[in-house]
Amino acid sequence: MAVPTSGARLGPTSDHARGLMLAAGAVLLISFDALLVRLADAPHWDIVLWRGTLIAITLAVWMLVSGQRLHMPAGRRDRWLIVLSVIMLSGNTTLFVLSVSYTAAANTVVILAASPFFAALFSALFLRERVPLRTWLAIATAMAGVIVVFGGGMRGGTALGDFFAMTLAVTVGGHLTILRRFPAVPRLPLICLSGVLAALTALAFANPLSLSAQSYAVIAVMGVAQMPLATVMLAVATRYLPSPEVSLALLLETVLAPIWVWWVLGEAVPPLTAVGGALILMTVAVHAMLALREEKT
């Protein structure tokens, strides 16, 4: 039996298995994000500054080693869209930290799970893509789930954090729409630039040299290991997996993130968040499975 060499091309089954392992590993890493923000126990602008700086430095080193470069589109309008994508991505870093700081971690990740439907809505509005009926139904159902979560936030005094999470879901959807418009543009340079922009934005409000040793250690884990590694793994996984499978994998973050926060810090999931979250999770899962079946057919 022939043994493949290191340069041998993997078959479709091996490629798919590799993609699943990479996606699962990336999502597992991402699921600790809310817990690490909590454990950093630092002012949110300090977290944003150090997190953005360390992610930018780590990914810059990775790109130097791997030889990745940013290739901008030719047209001026297209270039401005890429700049807008970087601004949105920078805002995502800030909004996530702000949301976790002002509301339950479960609220943040549950509302964020609706972001693919904002991407579908923006694709229909700006890219003139045909959105199937099942996606419109999924958007309506997911919005109902978000409203339920917001209702719980109004009662519990976490409406500001929920608002940040909702804004985050919208900007993630916008960012994904722009990336869909330019599939050939490398993703890692955009994430690196967004880290620089997030750090510069936070600089005016932060006091970065006043943190405890624990805060620096936790933020270093986030900025040097957790987020850069998850970003690279997820970027590679998308080469082998169709987008519906990636969406299904990302649902694990919505389930795991509140579990880690509850397990370590004892933060319970608010009752209405559990109801709205179940509705959103079920909607995303069913929609992704229908899309996957349609793509395979």
C-alpha positions in Angstrom: 0.0 0.0 0.0 1.4 3.4 -1.0 2.0 5.9 1.8 1.4 9.5 0.8 4.3 11.8 1.1 4.1 15.2 2.8 3.4 16.9 -0.5 0.6 14.5 -1.4 -2.9 16.0 -2.0 -5.5 14.9 0.5 -8.7 13.4 -0.9 -12.1 15.0 -0.4 -12.9 13.0 2.8 -9.6 13.9 4.4 -10.0 17.5 3.4 -13.5 17.6 5.0 -12.3 15.9 8.2 -9.4 18.4 8.4 -11.8 21.3 7.9 -14.1 20.0 10.7 -11.2 19.6 13.1 -9.9 23.1 12.4 -13.4 24.6 12.7 -14.1 22.8 15.9 -10.8 23.8 17.4 -11.2 27.4 16.4 -14.7 27.6 17.9 -13.6 26.0 21.1 -10.9 28.7 21.5 -13.3 31.5 20.6 -15.9 30.2 23.2 -13.5 31.2 26.0 -13.5 34.8 24.8 -16.3 36.1 27.1 -14.8 34.3 30.1 -11.3 35.7 29.5 -12.7 39.3 29.2 -14.4 38.7 32.6 -11.2 37.2 34.1 -9.1 40.1 32.9 -10.9 42.2 35.5 -9.8 45.5 33.9 -11.4 48.6 32.5 -12.9 47.8 29.1 -10.8 50.4 27.2 -7.6 48.9 28.6 -8.7 45.5 27.4 -9.5 46.8 24.0 -6.2 48.6 23.7 -4.0 45.7 24.8 -6.1 43.1 23.0 -6.0 45.0 19.7 -2.3 45.7 20.0 -1.3 42.1 20.7 -3.6 40.6 18.0 -2.1 43.0 15.5 1.5 42.2 16.5 0.9 38.4 16.6 -0.8 38.3 13.2 1.8 40.6 11.7 4.5 38.2 12.7 2.4 35.3 11.3 2.0 37.1 8.0 5.7 37.8 7.7 6.4 34.1 8.3 3.7 32.9 5.9 4.3 35.6 3.3 0.7 36.9 3.3 0.1 40.4 2.0 -2.9 42.6 1.6 -4.1 42.9 -2.0 -6.5 45.8 -2.4 -9.1 45.9 -5.2 -8.3 48.1 -8.2 -11.3 50.5 -8.0 -11.4 53.5 -5.6 -14.9 52.7 -4.5 -13.9 49.1 -3.8 -10.9 50.2 -1.8 -13.1 52.4 0.4 -15.4 49.4 1.0 -12.3 47.4 2.3 -11.4 50.4 4.5 -15.0 50.3 5.8 -14.7 46.6 6.5 -11.6 47.2 8.6 -13.4 49.9 10.6 -16.3 47.5 11.2 -14.0 44.8 12.3 -12.2 47.2 14.6 -15.6 48.2 16.0 -16.4 44.5 16.5 -13.5 44.1 18.9 -14.6 47.1 20.9 -18.3 46.3 20.9 -17.7 42.7 22.1 -15.7 43.8 25.1 -18.2 46.6 25.9 -21.1 44.2 25.6 -19.6 41.5 27.9 -18.8 44.3 30.4 -22.4 45.5 30.6 -24.5 42.4 30.2 -24.5 38.7 30.8 -22.1 36.8 28.6 -25.0 34.6 27.4 -26.8 37.7 26.2 -23.8 38.8 24.1 -23.2 35.5 22.4 -26.9 34.7 21.8 -27.6 38.1 20.2 -24.4 37.7 18.2 -25.6 34.4 16.8 -28.1 36.4 14.7 -25.3 38.1 12.7 -25.5 35.7 9.7 -29.1 36.8 9.1 -28.0 40.5 9.1 -25.4 39.4 6.5 -28.1 37.8 4.4 -30.3 40.9 4.7 -27.4 43.2 3.6 -26.5 40.9 0.8 -30.1 41.2 -0.5 -30.1 45.0 -0.1 -26.6 45.9 -1.4 -25.4 43.0 -3.5 -28.8 42.3 -5.0 -28.5 38.6 -4.1 -31.7 36.6 -4.1 -32.6 35.6 -0.6 -34.7 32.3 -0.4 -37.9 32.3 1.5 -36.4 30.0 4.3 -33.8 32.8 5.0 -36.5 35.5 5.3 -38.5 33.2 7.7 -35.2 32.6 9.6 -34.5 36.3 9.9 -38.0 37.0 11.3 -37.7 34.1 13.8 -34.2 35.1 14.9 -35.3 38.8 15.4 -38.2 37.5 17.6 -35.5 35.7 19.7 -33.4 38.8 20.0 -36.5 40.8 21.1 -37.1 38.2 23.9 -33.5 38.6 25.0 -33.8 42.4 25.0 -37.0 42.1 27.1 -35.0 40.3 29.7 -32.2 42.9 29.5 -34.8 45.7 30.1 -35.9 44.0 33.3 -32.5 43.1 34.5 -30.9 46.5 33.8 -28.5 45.2 31.1 -30.1 46.9 28.1 -27.0 48.9 27.4 -24.9 45.7 27.0 -27.6 44.1 24.9 -27.6 47.2 22.7 -23.8 46.9 22.2 -24.4 43.2 21.3 -27.1 44.1 18.8 -24.8 46.7 17.2 -22.1 44.1 17.1 -24.4 41.6 15.3 -25.2 44.3 12.7 -21.5 45.3 12.1 -20.5 41.7 11.9 -23.2 41.2 9.2 -22.0 44.2 7.3 -18.4 43.1 7.5 -19.3 39.6 6.2 -21.3 41.2 3.4 -18.2 43.2 2.2 -16.0 40.1 2.4 -18.6 38.2 0.3 -18.3 41.0 -2.3 -14.4 40.6 -2.3 -13.7 36.9 -1.8 -10.1 37.2 -3.1 -9.0 39.8 -0.5 -6.9 38.1 2.2 -8.6 38.1 5.6 -5.7 38.1 8.1 -4.3 41.5 7.0 -7.7 43.0 7.6 -7.9 41.6 11.1 -4.3 42.8 11.8 -5.2 46.3 10.7 -8.4 46.3 12.7 -6.4 45.5 15.8 -4.2 48.5 15.2 -7.3 50.7 14.7 -9.0 49.3 17.8 -5.9 50.0 19.9 -5.6 53.6 18.6 -9.3 54.2 19.3 -9.0 53.0 22.9 -5.7 54.9 23.5 -7.5 58.2 24.4 -9.7 56.5 27.1 -7.3 53.9 28.5 -4.7 53.8 31.2 -2.8 50.7 30.0 0.1 50.7 32.4 -2.0 50.5 35.6 -3.3 46.9 35.4 -2.6 44.0 37.7 -0.3 41.1 36.8 -3.4 38.8 36.5 -5.0 41.3 34.0 -1.8 41.4 31.9 -1.5 37.6 31.9 -5.1 37.0 30.8 -5.0 39.7 28.1 -1.8 38.2 26.8 -3.5 34.8 26.5 -6.3 36.5 24.5 -4.1 38.6 22.3 -1.1 36.3 21.6 -2.6 32.8 21.7 -6.4 32.5 21.8 -7.7 34.9 19.2 -4.9 34.8 16.6 -4.8 31.0 16.7 -8.6 30.8 16.4 -8.6 33.3 13.5 -6.0 31.4 11.5 -7.7 28.0 12.2 -11.1 29.3 11.1 -9.6 31.0 8.0 -8.0 27.7 6.9 -11.2 25.7 7.8 -13.3 27.7 5.4 -11.1 26.4 2.5 -12.4 22.9 3.2 -16.0 23.4 4.5 -19.1 24.9 2.9 -20.4 28.0 4.7 -23.5 26.3 6.2 -21.2 23.8 8.0 -19.1 26.7 9.3 -22.3 28.4 10.6 -23.2 25.1 12.4 -19.8 24.9 13.9 -20.0 28.5 15.2 -23.2 27.6 17.0 -21.0 25.8 19.5 -19.6 29.1 20.8 -23.1 30.3 21.6 -23.6 27.1 23.7 -20.2 26.8 25.3 -19.4 30.5 26.2 -22.2 30.8 28.8 -21.2 27.3 30.2 -17.6 28.4 30.8 -18.7 31.7 32.5 -21.2 29.8 34.7 -18.7 27.1 35.6 -15.8 29.4 36.5 -17.7 32.5 37.8 -21.1 31.2 38.6 -22.9 33.6 36.3 -26.3 32.1 35.5 -28.1 32.4 32.2 -31.1 34.8 32.5 -34.4 33.0 31.9 -35.5 35.1 29.0 -32.1 34.8 27.4 -32.5 31.0 27.6 -35.8 31.2 25.8 -34.7 33.7 23.2 -31.4 31.9 22.8 -33.1 28.6 22.2 -35.2 30.2 19.5 -32.2 31.7 17.8 -30.0 28.6 18.0 -32.8 26.4 16.6 -33.4 28.9 13.8 -29.7 29.0 12.8 -29.2 25.3 13.1 -32.3 24.4 10.9 -31.4 27.1 8.4 -27.8 25.9 8.1 -28.9 22.3 7.7 -31.3 23.2 5.0 -28.7 25.2 3.2 -26.2 22.4 3.5 -28.6 19.9 2.1 -29.4 22.3 -0.8 -25.7 22.8 -1.5 -24.9 19.1 -1.5 -27.9 18.5 -3.9 
